[in-house]
């Protein structure tokens, strides 16, 4: 299901929309391939970077 060298970028102004995408990927077993980035206070925070790399 995952092809080497392929990437997908999901962008949204609303965190809820990205949470839906992340939850659906987790539900089909692709959670290990998700890296969530979000901007809280003008600076990007990386969540779960170690597990993705």
ABEGO torsion letter per residue (X at the ends): XBBBGBBBBBBBABAAAAAAAAAAAAAAGAAAABBBBBBABGBBBBBGAAAAX
